[in-house]
């Protein structure tokens, strides 16, 4: 199952930022997220600013995800509209379906 996703951002002058999200489910409704971050620029500056910015993004995403209704996760791709950024989510849902789960997954 894809519990990890990596975002690699390429900036001008070969600068690069890599963020890996590793999700560790705690229960059907709670997931702990680990997000190591690496960069090859501004290495003399504290990395805490990057962590703080990333945390703000996660908090925005969390608010959106937690407000979704119904909480049940549709496993049929035809039940929702999708964009290319949904690829890892779709792979995860196919994996849940392959485990024998039916139309929806939730608590």
C-alpha positions as CSV (number, residue, x, y, z in Angstrom):
1,X,0.0,0.0,0.0
2,X,1.3,3.5,-0.8
3,X,1.8,5.0,2.6
4,X,4.5,7.3,1.3
5,X,4.6,10.0,-1.2
6,X,7.5,12.2,-2.3
7,X,7.3,15.7,-3.7
8,X,10.4,17.0,-5.4
9,X,10.4,20.7,-6.3
10,X,13.0,22.0,-8.8
11,X,13.9,25.7,-8.6
12,X,16.1,27.7,-10.9
13,X,19.9,27.3,-10.6
14,X,19.5,23.5,-9.7
15,X,18.0,24.3,-6.3
16,X,15.8,21.4,-5.1
17,X,13.5,20.8,-2.2
18,X,12.3,17.3,-1.4
19,X,9.5,16.5,1.0
20,X,8.5,12.9,1.8
21,X,5.2,12.2,3.5
22,X,5.0,8.9,5.3
23,X,1.6,8.2,6.8
24,X,1.3,5.8,9.7
25,X,-2.3,4.9,10.4
26,X,-3.1,4.8,14.1
27,X,-6.8,3.9,13.7
28,X,-9.5,4.2,11.1
29,X,-9.9,7.9,11.7
30,X,-6.4,8.9,12.9
31,X,-3.1,8.9,11.0
32,X,0.3,10.1,12.2
33,X,2.3,11.8,9.4
34,X,6.1,11.9,9.2
35,X,7.5,14.5,6.8
36,X,11.3,14.6,6.4
37,X,12.5,17.5,4.3
38,X,15.7,18.0,2.4
39,X,17.1,20.9,0.4
40,X,20.3,21.7,-1.4
41,X,20.1,25.5,-1.1
42,X,20.1,28.0,1.8
43,X,21.9,25.3,3.9
44,X,23.3,28.0,6.1
45,X,19.8,29.1,7.2
46,X,17.7,27.3,9.9
47,X,15.6,24.6,8.4
48,X,12.8,25.4,11.0
49,X,11.4,28.0,8.6
50,X,10.8,25.3,6.0
51,X,9.2,23.0,8.7
52,X,7.0,25.8,9.9
53,X,5.8,26.6,6.3
54,X,5.1,23.0,5.6
55,X,3.2,22.7,8.9
56,X,0.9,25.6,7.8
57,X,0.2,23.8,4.6
58,X,-0.6,20.5,6.5
59,X,-3.0,22.4,8.8
60,X,-4.8,23.8,5.8
61,X,-5.1,20.4,4.2
62,X,-6.2,18.8,7.6
63,X,-9.1,21.3,7.9
64,X,-10.3,20.5,4.4
65,X,-10.0,16.7,4.8
66,X,-11.7,16.7,8.2
67,X,-14.6,18.7,6.9
68,X,-15.4,16.3,4.1
69,X,-18.7,14.6,4.2
70,X,-19.4,11.8,4.1
71,X,-16.3,10.5,6.0
72,X,-16.4,7.3,4.1
73,X,-13.8,6.9,1.3
74,X,-15.3,5.9,-2.0
75,X,-13.3,3.1,-3.6
76,X,-14.8,3.4,-7.1
77,X,-13.0,6.1,-9.1
78,X,-16.2,6.9,-10.9
79,X,-17.8,8.2,-7.7
80,X,-15.6,11.3,-7.7
81,X,-13.8,13.6,-10.1
82,X,-10.0,13.3,-10.1
83,X,-6.9,15.3,-11.2
84,X,-3.4,14.0,-11.8
85,X,-2.4,14.9,-8.2
86,X,-4.8,12.2,-7.0
87,X,-2.7,9.4,-8.4
88,X,-1.4,8.2,-5.0
89,X,-4.8,8.4,-3.4
90,X,-6.3,6.4,-6.3
91,X,-3.5,3.7,-5.9
92,X,-4.3,3.6,-2.2
93,X,-8.0,3.0,-2.9
94,X,-7.3,0.3,-5.5
95,X,-5.2,-1.4,-2.8
96,X,-8.0,-1.2,-0.3
97,X,-10.4,-2.7,-2.9
98,X,-7.8,-5.5,-3.6
99,X,-7.9,-6.3,0.1
100,X,-11.6,-7.2,-0.3
101,X,-13.1,-3.9,0.9
102,X,-16.3,-3.0,-0.9
103,X,-17.7,0.3,-2.2
104,X,-16.7,2.5,0.7
105,X,-14.0,2.5,3.4
106,X,-14.5,4.1,6.7
107,X,-14.8,3.6,10.4
